Amino acid sequence: MDKSLVTLERMSSFVRVVERGSLSAVARERGVGQSTITRHLAELEAALGVTLLSRTTRRVTLTDEGRRYHAEARAILRLVDEATDEARNAGGGLTGQVRVSCTAALGVRHVCRALFAFQDRYPGIRVDLSLCDAPIDLVREATDVAIRLGPLEDSTLHRRAIGLSRRLLVASRGYLDAHGRPDRPDDLLRHEAIRMSNVAGSETLVLRGPDGARTSLPFDGRMLIDHGLAAREAVAEGRGIAASHVWLVQDLLATGALEVVLPGFTPDPVPLSILIVPGRTCIRRVRLLVDEIAAALAALPGIDPA
């Protein structure tokens, strides 16, 4: 085996191909031709004297040798990243990149400002922010940190619980003047609902009353939306009643553009969490950015301690 051919570049290409499951995806990610990634893999396998991947026109799978080597290579690359991070820190300013994924409305309304403040303090940090409401595989997408609303399945990811995001029933003053103000939960059946299509179970509204009792009723209407900012716009324009996070509409409530509907009855709050890829918590720039985001989120209106 010629160890001089086992380079970090070739090792990194192999690890990313395993995580993405596609040579072309890694090539696009790195801005190179697919032939370059193919060459990296061939040279690495030749240097090691083993076949790491079985490749067909449709899929890439690990061999037994590849599976063992992948685990070791990932650990090596993580150590290299940590060592590089420490060396840069010792030399002065904090540098490097952090990739962040966030639910869209929360990212646009609030997280962006936290990232701007972080970069003002650490101008050497490059932040790659992806706004997406759909769950993603952080390892596969090479993402360091994800901010998520809602219950989370068991995961190998490190979870930092921020709190519970309170929700309220809200509607515009114009809508309520035209259609009447509900006095009890059953009155909602006669109203238009603005419902989130990408939230599981949103067709049923569960409310907790002043006495703690829970009421469940159908919640539907002509406006079905898969983006929080569009739902905010719809409720502000008088399209119906929505169950909204406080942080999304607090400014509209403060100006009187929106009103709380059935103030004694509230939907269940939603957990707010930060997820971090294992091993990335050791990287100082990632740790500091997570601290910045966590402090900003905890201070938002409607976020209660878990």
C-alpha positions as CSV (number, residue, x, y, z in Angstrom):
1,M,0.0,0.0,0.0
2,D,1.3,3.4,-1.0
3,K,0.3,5.5,2.1
4,S,1.3,8.7,0.3
5,L,-1.7,8.3,-2.0
6,V,-4.2,8.2,1.0
7,T,-4.8,11.9,1.0
8,L,-7.4,13.8,3.0
9,E,-8.9,15.0,-0.2
10,R,-9.5,11.5,-1.4
11,M,-10.7,10.3,2.0
12,S,-13.1,13.3,2.2
13,S,-14.5,12.5,-1.2
14,F,-15.1,8.9,-0.2
15,V,-16.9,9.9,3.0
16,R,-19.1,12.4,1.3
17,V,-20.1,9.9,-1.4
18,V,-21.2,7.4,1.3
19,E,-23.2,10.1,3.0
20,R,-24.8,11.5,-0.1
21,G,-25.2,8.2,-1.9
22,S,-24.2,9.8,-5.2
23,L,-21.0,10.7,-7.0
24,S,-22.8,13.4,-9.0
25,A,-24.3,15.0,-5.9
26,V,-20.8,15.3,-4.3
27,A,-19.4,16.7,-7.5
28,R,-22.1,19.4,-7.6
29,E,-21.5,20.1,-3.9
30,R,-17.8,20.7,-4.5
31,G,-18.1,22.4,-7.9
32,V,-16.0,19.8,-9.8
33,G,-16.7,17.3,-12.5
34,Q,-18.0,13.9,-11.6
35,S,-14.8,12.4,-13.2
36,T,-12.8,14.1,-10.4
37,I,-14.7,12.3,-7.7
38,T,-14.5,9.1,-9.6
39,R,-10.8,9.5,-9.8
40,H,-10.5,10.2,-6.1
41,L,-12.3,7.0,-5.2
42,A,-10.3,4.9,-7.7
43,E,-7.0,6.3,-6.4
44,L,-8.0,5.7,-2.8
45,E,-9.0,2.1,-3.5
46,A,-5.8,1.5,-5.4
47,A,-3.7,2.9,-2.5
48,L,-5.5,0.8,0.0
49,G,-5.6,-2.3,-2.2
50,V,-9.3,-3.0,-1.4
51,T,-12.7,-2.2,-3.0
52,L,-14.6,0.3,-0.8
53,L,-17.7,0.8,-2.9
54,S,-19.9,-1.2,-5.2
55,R,-21.2,1.1,-7.9
56,T,-24.0,0.5,-10.3
57,T,-25.9,3.0,-12.5
58,R,-28.5,3.4,-9.8
59,R,-26.8,3.2,-6.4
60,V,-23.6,3.2,-4.4
61,T,-23.2,0.7,-1.6
62,L,-20.4,0.0,0.8
63,T,-18.4,-3.2,0.8
64,D,-17.6,-4.8,4.2
65,E,-14.1,-3.2,4.0
66,G,-15.7,0.1,2.9
67,R,-18.0,0.1,5.9
68,R,-15.1,-0.3,8.4
69,Y,-12.9,2.3,6.5
70,H,-15.8,4.8,6.4
71,A,-16.2,4.8,10.2
72,E,-12.4,5.3,10.7
73,A,-12.1,7.9,7.9
74,R,-15.0,10.0,9.4
75,A,-13.2,10.0,12.8
76,I,-9.9,11.0,11.2
77,L,-11.5,13.9,9.2
78,R,-13.3,15.1,12.4
79,L,-10.0,15.1,14.3
80,V,-8.4,17.0,11.4
81,D,-11.2,19.6,11.5
82,E,-10.9,20.0,15.3
83,A,-7.1,20.4,15.1
84,T,-7.4,22.9,12.3
85,D,-9.9,24.8,14.3
86,E,-7.7,24.9,17.4
87,A,-4.7,26.0,15.3
88,R,-6.7,28.9,13.8
89,N,-7.9,30.0,17.2
90,A,-4.4,30.0,18.5
91,G,-3.4,32.3,15.6
92,G,-6.0,34.9,16.4
93,G,-9.4,35.3,14.8
94,L,-12.1,32.6,14.5
95,T,-12.5,31.4,11.0
96,G,-14.2,28.6,9.1
97,Q,-17.8,27.8,8.0
98,V,-20.9,26.7,9.8
99,R,-23.9,25.3,7.9
100,V,-27.2,25.9,9.5
101,S,-30.7,24.6,8.7
102,C,-33.8,26.3,10.1
103,T,-37.6,26.2,9.6
104,A,-38.3,29.0,7.2
105,A,-40.5,31.4,9.0
106,L,-38.4,31.3,12.2
107,G,-35.3,31.7,10.2
108,V,-36.5,34.8,8.3
109,R,-38.2,36.5,11.2
110,H,-35.6,36.0,13.9
111,V,-32.7,33.6,13.3
112,C,-31.2,35.8,10.6
113,R,-30.6,38.6,13.0
114,A,-28.8,36.3,15.5
115,L,-26.5,35.2,12.6
116,F,-25.8,38.8,11.6
117,A,-24.8,39.6,15.2
118,F,-22.6,36.6,15.3
119,Q,-20.8,37.5,12.1
120,D,-20.3,41.1,13.3
121,R,-18.4,39.7,16.3
122,Y,-16.6,37.0,14.3
123,P,-16.1,38.4,10.7
124,G,-14.0,35.4,9.7
125,I,-16.9,33.0,10.0
126,R,-18.9,32.0,6.9
127,V,-22.5,31.0,7.6
128,D,-24.4,28.9,5.1
129,L,-28.1,29.1,6.0
130,S,-30.7,26.8,4.5
131,L,-34.4,27.6,5.1
132,C,-36.5,24.5,4.9
133,D,-39.5,23.2,6.8
134,A,-39.1,19.6,5.7
135,P,-36.8,17.4,7.9
136,I,-33.4,16.8,6.4
137,D,-30.6,14.3,7.1
138,L,-28.0,16.6,8.6
139,V,-25.1,14.3,8.0
140,R,-26.1,13.6,4.4
141,E,-26.5,17.3,3.7
142,A,-23.2,18.2,5.5
143,T,-25.1,20.5,7.9
144,D,-23.7,21.3,11.3
145,V,-26.7,22.7,13.1
146,A,-30.5,22.5,12.7
147,I,-33.2,24.5,14.4
148,R,-36.5,22.6,14.6
149,L,-40.0,23.1,15.9
150,G,-42.0,20.0,17.0
151,P,-41.4,16.7,18.6
152,L,-38.3,14.9,17.5
153,E,-37.8,11.2,16.9
154,D,-35.0,9.4,18.7
155,S,-31.8,10.3,17.0
156,T,-28.0,10.1,17.3
157,L,-27.9,13.9,17.0
158,H,-27.1,16.0,20.0
159,R,-30.2,17.9,21.0
160,R,-30.3,21.2,22.9
161,A,-33.8,21.9,24.1
162,I,-34.6,25.7,24.0
163,G,-38.2,25.6,25.3
164,L,-41.8,25.4,24.3
165,S,-43.2,27.7,21.7
166,R,-46.7,29.0,22.8
167,R,-49.4,29.2,20.2
168,L,-52.6,31.3,20.0
169,L,-55.7,31.4,17.9
170,V,-55.6,34.7,16.0
171,A,-57.5,36.5,13.3
172,S,-57.6,40.0,11.8
173,R,-59.9,42.7,13.3
174,G,-61.5,43.0,9.9
175,Y,-62.3,39.3,9.6
176,L,-63.8,39.2,13.1
177,D,-65.9,42.4,12.5
178,A,-67.3,40.7,9.4
179,H,-67.8,37.2,10.7
180,G,-68.2,37.6,14.4
181,R,-66.1,36.7,17.4
182,P,-66.3,33.1,18.6
183,D,-67.4,32.8,22.3
184,R,-66.7,29.1,22.6
185,P,-64.7,26.4,20.7
186,D,-67.7,25.1,18.9
187,D,-68.2,28.5,17.2
188,L,-65.0,27.8,15.3
189,L,-66.9,25.3,13.1
190,R,-68.6,28.2,11.4
191,H,-65.4,30.0,10.6
192,E,-62.7,29.8,7.9
193,A,-59.5,28.2,9.2
194,I,-56.0,28.9,7.8
195,R,-54.3,25.5,8.1
196,M,-50.7,24.4,7.7
197,S,-50.6,21.5,5.3
198,N,-47.1,20.4,6.3
199,V,-47.9,20.0,10.0
200,A,-49.1,16.5,10.9
201,G,-52.6,16.5,12.4
202,S,-53.3,20.1,11.6
203,E,-56.8,19.2,10.4
204,T,-57.8,18.7,14.0
205,L,-57.5,21.5,16.5
206,V,-56.9,20.6,20.1
207,L,-57.5,23.4,22.7
208,R,-56.8,23.5,26.4
209,G,-59.5,25.5,28.3
210,P,-59.3,27.6,31.4
211,D,-60.0,24.6,33.6
212,G,-57.4,22.4,31.9
213,A,-59.9,20.3,30.0
214,R,-59.1,19.6,26.3
215,T,-61.4,20.1,23.4
216,S,-60.9,18.6,20.0
217,L,-62.6,19.7,16.9
218,P,-62.2,19.7,13.1
219,F,-60.1,22.7,11.8
220,D,-60.3,23.3,8.0
221,G,-61.0,25.9,5.5
222,R,-60.3,27.1,1.9
223,M,-56.7,28.2,2.7
224,L,-54.2,25.4,3.0
225,I,-50.6,26.7,3.3
226,D,-47.2,25.0,3.7
227,H,-45.1,28.1,4.8
228,G,-45.4,30.1,8.0
229,L,-44.8,33.5,6.4
230,A,-47.6,32.9,3.9
231,A,-49.9,31.9,6.8
232,R,-49.0,35.1,8.6
233,E,-49.9,37.1,5.5
234,A,-53.2,35.2,5.0
235,V,-54.4,35.8,8.6
236,A,-53.3,39.5,8.4
237,E,-55.3,39.8,5.2
238,G,-58.5,38.5,6.9
239,R,-58.6,35.1,5.2
240,G,-59.6,33.3,8.5
241,I,-58.5,32.1,11.9
242,A,-55.1,30.5,12.4
243,A,-53.3,28.7,15.2
244,S,-50.0,30.7,15.2
245,H,-46.8,30.8,17.2
246,V,-46.6,34.0,19.3
247,W,-43.2,34.9,17.9
248,L,-44.6,34.9,14.4
249,V,-47.4,37.4,15.0
250,Q,-46.5,39.3,18.2
251,D,-45.9,42.6,16.3
252,L,-49.3,42.3,14.6
253,L,-51.0,41.7,17.9
254,A,-49.2,44.7,19.4
255,T,-50.4,47.0,16.7
256,G,-54.0,45.7,16.9
257,A,-53.9,44.4,13.4
258,L,-54.6,40.9,14.8
259,E,-56.7,39.8,17.8
260,V,-56.5,36.8,20.0
261,V,-59.5,34.5,19.4
262,L,-60.9,32.6,22.4
263,P,-58.2,33.9,24.7
264,G,-59.1,31.3,27.4
265,F,-58.4,28.4,25.0
266,T,-55.0,27.7,23.6
267,P,-53.4,25.1,21.3
268,D,-50.7,22.9,22.8
269,P,-47.2,24.5,22.7
270,V,-44.5,23.1,20.4
271,P,-41.0,22.1,21.5
272,L,-38.2,24.2,20.0
273,S,-34.8,22.5,19.7
274,I,-31.4,22.9,18.2
275,L,-29.8,19.7,16.8
276,I,-26.1,19.4,16.3
277,V,-24.3,16.7,14.4
278,P,-22.2,14.4,16.6
279,G,-18.6,15.6,16.8
280,R,-19.4,19.2,15.7
281,T,-20.0,20.2,19.3
282,C,-16.2,20.0,19.7
283,I,-15.6,22.7,17.0
284,R,-15.4,26.1,18.7
285,R,-17.1,28.1,15.9
286,V,-20.0,25.7,16.0
287,R,-20.3,25.8,19.8
288,L,-20.2,29.6,19.8
289,L,-22.8,29.9,17.1
290,V,-25.2,27.5,18.8
291,D,-24.8,29.6,22.0
292,E,-25.7,32.7,20.1
293,I,-28.8,31.1,18.4
294,A,-29.9,29.5,21.7
295,A,-29.8,32.8,23.6
296,A,-31.7,34.6,20.8
297,L,-34.4,31.9,20.6
298,A,-34.9,31.8,24.3
299,A,-35.5,35.5,24.4
300,L,-38.3,35.4,21.7
301,P,-41.9,36.3,22.8
302,G,-43.9,33.1,23.5
303,I,-40.9,30.9,24.2
304,D,-41.3,29.3,27.6
305,P,-38.7,27.1,29.4
306,A,-39.2,23.5,28.7
